[in-house]
Amino acid sequence: MTDSVPASAGHPALDEPVPTGPLPLDPAPRGDQPDDDRPVAPASGQTDRKWLRRLLGWRVGAGWLLLYLTLSLILRRDLLPHFATVTLTGGEGDPGLFMSWLGWAAHAITHGLDPLRNNFVQAPEGVSGVWNTSVLALGIPMTPITLWFGTAASYNVLLILSPALSAWTASIWLRRHTSALPAGVAALVFGFSPFMLAQIRGGHLHTTFLALIPVILILLENLLVRKDRPLWPTAPLLGLAIAVQYFIGSEVLLMLALTCIPVVLILAGVRRDVVRTRWRRVLAAGPVALLVAALLLAYGLSEQLSPRYRIVDPVISPVSHYTVPWGYLVHGTDNLYFGGKIARATLSPIENGSFIGWPLIAALLITLVVLRRRVLVVGAAAVVAAAAVCEVAPRIDLGSGRTLALSPLEWVQQHLPLTDNVLPVRMAFIVSLAASLVLAAGLAEMIERVRGRRPGRLVVNRTAGTAGIALIAVALLSTAPGKSSPVGHVPAVPAFFTDGALQRTVPQNATVMLAPMATVSNLHAEHWQSSAHFWFRQLGGYALRSNEDGSPNFYPRQRVLVRLFGVDGRGAAYSGPLTPALLAAARTELSDSGATFLIVGPSESTSAQVSLATQVAGRGPDRSVGGVELWDLRVHCVRPATVGPLCPAEQLR
């Protein structure tokens, strides 16, 4: 929210000296400005200057965007030589999960399907797009790139755009509170933060594409404290931004709400005089924004809360493992250039983005002391501290096995549904966002001191300003990128899935048991399915679903088939005995799931998979074509009763 102290000499409000006493959140009404928010028409000269400032502002903004894109390209330069065939981890693990969802979004909207219900993986029941990190709000606009160049190219584009656009929108938000240079520099603290670097290393699109977060803050400020912004279209745009962020990453949206709501309430309690002048505007705009968001989210929320998909237990349990010791705030991992290896404990480097560092902490504390009379700076610093406490989740030992939680997030998670899915360590993005605001204010103050625009001795001010700028530079340097995730070629696609043989052999939308079965450990089958433009449904898939008791599960429902046809991270297949009971259970799962084809694709364990498939089907493959072995379970059937459910009763007569 803006710190709307009247500016002078063309400098933003944040850079101006603040008088002693309460700091208003809005400029006091002037004689030429009525209290009812109706603006007075500016003179023609003022209008010309306004358009000139807008033009210059866009040019400055474009310059910063170009800089951020350049930094992001340098950060992920290893993706550029083979942009459509190379990606993080070769498309395995979480990167493969996002690639599959990008492919699904493109297929769903081009075929008139419901993007929130994906029964092309983990068939026949399928999975929910709102309980999974489906990033539909990114996948849908990326449809042309996905269809023309493939899911790897689409995924790589988003990986590169995520930090650049996040920093850019943050710079636009910060420029409302300070001048262009401090805003652009401080935006790096958010867009290229240790949190962002860690999440990019893990390939998590839902937690790296944060460009809408500053936009939501801008719209909130417009409604709450900016008299010069009309309710239309600000209020509906806020509802739209909230809805789009939900379909990018609902966890990020929830963390932002848990931060903004108490901040707004505290400010409203402290500044009741501002509330008295703004309550009519908020009362008019709030319901409009909420109504737009509710209309756009109604279907998604109904899907998320429906008994069919709802998960009643935390998706990642125990969530308490996703906290960090205090030392992690000042000791960087190898995600950072000047970091190093620290005790991993239970937290992997792709989640450990909590680093703040002593230089940045010192810069924030100095800024807080120097600008302690500015409500915005004090509030942002308080948010930094509170979010850091949420990451650490400290507890006080009360004796007798009892402890007292000091984390506000932990208190909320005990009473508010769905918040138990928020990982405390991911509150680091709130830390970086609030820290960027404090740092922008501090850098602006130091620049003004160097320029001699602050009262006091010139030599002292310039010395202090230069030292402050140097400290901020060191703080930024301490978060420079270090080690990144290895890249590799995406899985090779057998010709069967791309040369038309699939379409000639398998009916569209048929249910297929595709081996190696797609699971968390191996996503070749999902990549083949995407390359075939989702011609068929498959039993496997790395996606979140609910068990019958509402607990979460990332594995397909066919447990025996997963055991037989799933492979581990090294490509090793099942090598145990195939007992009659195991064989019968596998055939029952195939029959109950409605599978009409069994296909074995090339892998490091092809011979073992073909042998298993031969025993399960009771015969050898019906066709060998395009690099795959295929069994048609609809037509062919062997006589022995041991085949069981694979043979319909009429075929056994």
N, C-alpha and C positions, 0 to 999 in steps of 0.2 A: 504494500500500500504506500501511496506517496506521502512524503513528508512536507506537504505543500506550504512551506515558508515562502513568502514573497521573494522572488529573485530580483537581482539588480544587475546592471552592467552586462545583461545578456547571459548570465550564468544560471544554471539550474538551481533549484531550491536547495538541493543537498549540499551545494558548495558554499552556501551563504552562511554568515555568522547567525547564530540563533540567540535571541534574547533570553534572558533568565526568566524562568517561570514556565507554566504549562505550554507545550508546543501544539498548536492547532494542526489538525490533519487536513484542513482546507483553508485557503486564504479567507480572511475576513471579508464580508461583503463590502464593496466600495460604493460610493455614491452613484456611480453609473452602472451598477450591476444590481438588479433587483434580487430579493431573497428567494424568488420563486424559480430560480435556475434558468430564467429566460435570458439568453445572451443578448448583449447589445451589438448591433451591426458595427463592424470595425470600419475605420476610415479606409479610403482607397489605398493610401500609402501603406497602411498596416496590412491590407490584403496582399499587396505585392510582396512585402517582406515575408508574409506567411508562406506564400507559394515558393519563394526562393529558399526559405529554410527547409521546406518539404523536399524540394529538388536536391538540395545539398545533402539532406538526411538520407535520401535513397541512395545517392552515390556513395556516401560513407558506408551505409549498410551493405551495399553490393561489394565494396572493397573488403569489408570484414568477412563476408560470406566466402569470397574468393580465397582469402587467407585460410579460413577454417577448412575449406575443401582441400586446399593444398596440403595442409597438415594431416588431414585424414588420409589422403592418398599416399603420403609418405609413410604414415603409420601402417597402412595395409598395402604397401607396394608389392608384397609377395603375391598378391592376387592378380596383378595386372597382366603378366605375360600370357596367361591362359584363362581369361576371365570367365569363360563359360564352362570350363572343364575342371577347374581347380577351386577348392574352397577349404575352410577350416576343417581339420581332422579328416579330410577326404570325404566329407559328407556323412560321417558316422556320428553317433551320439546326438547331442542336442542340435548341432547344425543340421543334421539329416532330418530331425523332427521338424524344424522350421521350414526346411526345403519342401518337405511333404505337404505341409499346410499351405505354403505358397502355391504349390501345384493344385491342391484341392480348391483353393479360393478361385483360381482361374477357371478350373473345370466347372465348378458349381455355377458361377454367374454366366458362363457361356452356354450352359445346358439347362438353365432354368431350375436348378436344384437349390435346396435349402442349405446355405453355407454353414448354418449352425448345427446341422445333423450330418455327420460324415459316417456313412455305413459302408464306405469303400475300404476302410481298414477295420480290423477286428470285427469282420462280418460274422454273423448276420446282424447282430444288435447294433454295431457301430459305436461311435463315441460322440460326445458333445463338444461343439466348438467353443462354448463359453467356459467349460471346466478345463479345457486345454489351452495352452498358450498358442492359440491359432493365429494371432495377429491379423485377423481378417481385415481390419481397417488399413493395413499395409498391403496385404496380399491382393485385395481387389483392385486398387489403383495400379499395382505392379503387373496386372494381367497381360498387357501387351508384351512386356519384356519376358515374362514367364513363358508365354506361348511361342515367341519368336526365338528366344535364345536359351530357354531352359530354366529350371529352378535354381541351379547353381549361380547363374548370372544374376537373376533377380535377388537372390540372397546376398550376393557380394555387393550389389549396388546399395542395398539397405545397410549393410555393415559399414560402408564408406560414408553414406549420407548421415547415419545416426549421430555420431559426435559432431559433425560439421553443422547440421541443422539445429541440434540441441544448443550448441554454443551460439549460433546466430540468433535464435529467438531469445536466448538469455541476454545477449547484448542489446537487443531491442528493448527488452524489459528494463535493463539497467540504465539505458539512456534516458529513461523517463525520470531518473533520480540523480543522474550525474551527466557529465559531458561524454563525448564519443570515445575519447582515448581510454579513460579509466574503465568505461563500460566494456569496450572491446577486449581489453586485457583481462579484466576480471571474469569475463564470460568463459575464458579458458579454464578457470577453476571448476566450472560446472560441466562444460562440454567435453573436456579432456581430463576429467578428474580421475584419481585412482580407482574410484568405483566404476567409472565408464571403462577404463582400461581393463579391469578385471572381468567385467561382464562381456566386453568384446572378445576377450580371450576365451570365454566360455561360449561365445556365439549366441548370446541370449538377446534376441531382437526385442522382446517385450520389456526388457529393462534397460536397453541402450537407446532406443528411439524415444527420447524424452523431449522432443521439440515442442510438444503441445503443452508441457507444464508451464513454461513462462507465458505462453499465450493465455492460459487459464488465469494466471495471476494478473495479467494485463486487463483482462475483461472484468475480473473481480474488482480491481482498483477503479476501473471506469464506473462501475455501479455503486461502489461504496464511498469513494472519496473524490471523484472527479466530476465537478459540476459541468464541465465543458463537453462531456460526452453524452450524446443522446441515448435514451433507453432503447430506441430502435436504431440499428439492429443489435445493440450490445447484448441485451438480455437473451434473445434467442441464440445469438452466436455463442454465448457462454454455455447454454444447454447443449448446443451442437458439439462444442469442444469437449465437454464432459462425456458425451456419448461416444465420440470417436476415440477418446483416450481409453474408455472402457473396452473397446474392441481392439485396442493395441495391447494394453496391459492393465487389467483391473487391479492388480496388486499395487502398482504405482499410483493409480488414481485413489485407492483406499488410503495409502500412506499420506498422500497430499491432503486428503480430506481430514485425516486425523491430526494433521499439523495446522491446517488453515482454520478449522472450526474453533479450536480453543484460542488461537491468536486473535481472531476477530472478536470473540466474546470478551477476552481480556481487554482489548482496546476499547470495546464498547463500554465496558465497566469503568475504565479509567477516564475516558473522554465522553462523559454523558452529554456535554454541551454539543459535541459533534453529532451524537445520536439524535438529539432533539431537532437538528436542522436537516438530517438526512433520512429520517425514518419513513417519510412518505415515499421518497424515491425507492428505497429498498423494499418497502411493502408493495410497491407497484412492479418492480423489476424481478424480485425474487421468485414469485409464483410463476412468472412467464418463463424464466430460465429453467426452473424445476419442471414445469409442464413440458417444455420442449425436450428436456433430457428424459423425462418419464416416458413420453410417447416413443422416443427413439430407442429406449432401453426396455420397453415393456416386454417385447418378445424374448429378448436375451435373458432378462431376469426371470421370466417365467420358465424358460428352459433350465436355467441354473438352479432354480428352487424346486423344480418338478421332481416327484418321487422317482421318475425314470432315471435321472442322471445324478441327483443330488448326492453329495459326499458329506457325511456327517462328521467324520474324523478329519484332523489336519492332514493335508496332502503329504507334507513332509514332516515326519515325526521321528524323534522329538525336535520341535522347533528350537528348544533351548540349546541345541548343538550349534545353531547358527547365530551365535554371539561371539564376541572377541574379547580377549583380555585387554586391559588398559594399555599394555605395551604395544599392541598392534596399531594403536593410533599414532605412534611416533616411530615405529620400525617398519619400513616398507618391505614388501615381498619382491620377488624377482620380476613382478609386473612393471616395476619402476627401474629406470636406468641406474639410479643411485641406491636402489634397494638391495636386498639380499635374501638369502634363505633364512627363514625363521621357523621356529617350532610350528609344525603344521597343526598339531592337535587334531581336532575333528573338522577343521575348516580347510577346504581346498583353495588354491590360489585364485580360482575363477570366481569365488565368492568373497574373498578377502580384499575388499576395496575400501577398507576403513581408514587407511593412512591419511593423517592430516600433516604431521611433521612439526618439529619444533619451530622452524622459520615461519610457517603459516600461522601457528598458534601465537607466536610472538607478534606477528603483524596484526592479527585480529585483536589481541589484547591491547596493543598500543593504540589502534584505531578506536577501540571502545573507550579508553581513557581520554583520548584527545577529543572525541566527539560524543562524550557521555551525555550531553544534553539533547541529543537528537534521538527522537523516539524511534525512528526507523532503524538506526544503527543498534540501539540497545535491544530492540525487539528481535532483529535478525541474529544478534549475538546470543540472545537467550534461546532462540531456536537451534542454533548450532550446538549449544551445550546440552539441551534437552534431547536432541536427536542422537548425539554421541552417547549419552547415558542409555538410550534405548538400545544402541548397538552393543554396549558392554553388559547391560542388564545386571547391575550389581545388586547384591542382597546383603542384608545385615543379619548376622546370627543372633537370634534371641534366646538361644539355649533350649534344651529339651527337644532338639530336633526341629525347632521352629525357626523360620527365617522371614524377614520382611523385604519385599521387593521394592526397589527404588526406581524401577523403570516405569514411566507412564504407559509405555506400550504394553507391558506385562499386565498392568491393571486393566487396560481396555480389553485385552485378549481374554481375560477371565469372565467378562460380562457381555461382550458384544459379539454376536454371531459373525462368522466368516473372517473376523480379524485374526483368528488363530492360524490362518494361512499366510500371514505376513511374516517374512523372515526378518528378525531384528537387524541383522547385519546390512540389509538393503536400505535401512534408514540412512545409510551413508550418502545417498543421492540428495536427501534433504539437507544434510550437513554441507555438501558442496554448493547447493543452491543458495542457502542462507549465507554461507561464507563468501560467496561471490559478491553479494550485496554489500557486506561489510568491507570487503577488500576494495570494491569500487569506490566507496566513500573514502576510505583511507588513502587510496592512490590519488583521488581528486584533491584531497586536502594537502597531500605532500606536494603535488604539482603547483597548487596555489601558493604554498610557502616558498617554493623555489622561484616562482615568478614575482615574489615580493608583494603579494596581494593580501597578506594577513598582517594585522597590527603587531608591532613588536620590532625588535632589532633585526635588520635585514640579514646580517651575517648569521645570526642564530637561526632564523627561520630557514635560510637556504641550506645551512648545514643539517638541520633537522629534516628538512624535506628530502635532501639528497640521501641521507642515511635511510629514511623511510622507503624511498623508491628502491634503493639497493636491497633492503630487506625483503621487499615484495618480489623483486626479481629472483632472489635466492629461493623464496618460497615457491615460486612458479617452477624454477629449475629443479627443485627437489621432487616434483611430481612428473618429471619427464618420463616418457614411455620406456620400458625395458623389454623384457622377454615377452614374446607373443606366441599364440598357439601355432603349432606347425600346420602347414597346409599340405594337401595331397590331392591327387586326382580323384574325382568322384568315381564310383564303381562303373566298370565297363558294362554296357548294355548289350545283352545277346541280340543278335540280328532278329530273332523270333519276335521281339517286342516292337521292332521299328520298321521291318520291311514288308508288313502286311500279312505275314504268316499267322500272327495272332488273330487278326480279324477274320481270316479265312477258316480258322480252326475253332476258335472259342466264341460263342455268342456274346454279344454285348451285355454287360452287367451280370455275367455269370459269376458264381462264387467259386473261387479257386483256392486250393491249398498249394501255396507257392513256397518251395524250399530252396535255400535255407529260409526258414520262417522268420519274418521280420519281428525283431524284439529290440530291447534296449541295446543288446550287444552287437547286433548286425542289422543294417538297414538296406542291404542290397535290394531286397524284394520291393521295398517302398520306392526306391529310386527307379527300378524297372517299371513299376506301375505308373509313376509320374511320367516317365519317358513314353509310355504307351497311352498317355492322355486318359488315364483312368478308364480304360476299356472294360476292366473287370474289377470285381470286389475280391479282397483277399482276407483270409482268416487272421493273418498276423498283423502286426503294427505296433510301433512305439507310440502309445497314446494313453492318456489317463482315463480310466473308467472306474465305476463303483462296483464293489462286490455286493452280494445279496444283503449283507448287513450294513451297507453304506460306507464301508471302509474303502480307501483308495487302492488302486492297483494299476501298474503300468504295463502289465503283461496281458496277452490275449486270454480269453476264457478257456480255450482248449488246452488244458494243462498237459495232457499226455502228448498231444501233437507238438507242443512247445518243447517238451522233454526230448522227443525223438528227433524233431526237425529243426529245432533251434540250435544255434552254435554260439560259442563263447567269443570273447573279443579277439581271440587268436585264430578263429575260424575252425576250431575243433568241434566235431559233431559227437553225437551220442555213440558210445562204444560198448555199452552194457548189453546184457542178454535181452533178447526180445521174447519174453515169456508169453504163453497163450493169453494170460490175463491182460498184459500190456497191449498185445496185438488186438484183442477184442475191444479194449477201451479206446484205442486209437480209431478203430473202424466205427465205433459208436459215435465218437465226436465228429468224424467226417460226415456221417449220415445225418446226425442231429443238426449240424450247421448248414446243411444243404449244399455242401461242396459237390460240384459236378465235374471238376477237373483237378488232377494232381499233377503239378509241374515241378520238375527239379531243374534249377538253373546251374550254371557253372560256378564253382566255388572251390576253396581249398579242400573241401571234403565231399566232392561230387560223387565219387565211387561209393562212399559210405551212405550218402543220402539216397542214391539210386537203389542200393541194396535194401535199405529200410523201406523205401516206397514200393519196391517189388514185393516184399513180404506183406506189407499192409494191403496192397491191392490184390494180392494173390496171383500175380502174373507179371510178366515183363512189360516195359513201356509199349504203348500202342504206336507212338510215333517218336522219331528223333529228328528234330527239325530246328534249324536256326540256333543251334547251341543249347537246346534244352531237350529233356526227356519228358514225354507227356503221356498221361493216363486219362482216358475218357471214362469217367465213372458212370456215365448215363447209359451207355450202350453195352459195353462188354461186362461180362460177369462169369466167374468160374463156379463150377458146381459144388466144391466142398463146403460143407456147412460151416466150417471155421471162418469163412469169409464174413458171415454174419450180416450186419445191417447194410453192407455195401451192395448186396444183391436184393433187389425187391422180390417179394414173395412170388410174383407172377413169373419172374425169370428163373426161379428155382424149380418150377414144376416140370 
